[in-house]
Amino acid sequence: MTSIACTLSIGEFSCEVLVPADLFYNLAVSEWMKKQGDQEFLWKQRLTEESVVVEVGGFLGVWASVISEKFNPTIYVLEPSNVYASRLGDRFFGNEKIKILPYGLGQPGVIEFSHDGAGSGLYAKKGAAIESVIIKSFDQFFLENDLRQIDLMQVNIEGSEYDLIPQILSSSFRRRIIKIQIQFHLNVDDAIEKRNAIRLELAKTHTEIFCYPFVWEAWELKVD
């Protein structure tokens, strides 16, 4: 069973212990719920009507809807599944500031996307319905949409973040992202090691704001 190293402190004594990953995740979820994480962290932002927001993995559009109502920024919602992209188009029909883009970000090409509700994606459960979807690189997305800066980027793509985030961090545009919120997942091989490596690299240009491991964490661009 995969385990996560944690520091246990009792008074002045401390040591590192290994905690089963599923237990660690459940504890993080419990703490997130206790703190009302969605309301306190995902929905509270420093945005204006001039801000540019990108959501990678739009699904049903709940987060984009809240952010739109609260701040009215320009929002790019990326959703590779034609099924969910169509629903997003219906949900935000008539709102010119919410742009639905029917593709995902990562290694460019056409991939098989598995449908599994909120867990849909490249690593969904076996036996799920399959759909061929388009994936573009981060640089291609940035250039095609003539972006100068992304004020807030949210990434929730069910394991594919381990392909996308390193791509972003190797891009010349990485410093154009002011704040990034990421949900890492445990559904891929070596997820813990991959997340640790990403965090070390991300820390070179961004500062961690909050972290509930494998639930949500956020990083903000460092001020030189």
Protein Blocks (a to p, Z undefined) as FASTA:
>chain_A
ZZddddddehjbccdddddfklmmmmmmmmmmmnommlmmmmmccddfkbccddehjkno
mmmmmmmmmnopacddddfblklmmmmmmmmgoiakbccdfbdedjedddddddehjlgc
jklcehiacdddddddfklmmmmnopabdfbdcddeehplmmmmmmmmmpcklmmpmbac
ddddfkbghklmmmmmmmmmmmmmpccfbdcehiaccdddddZZ
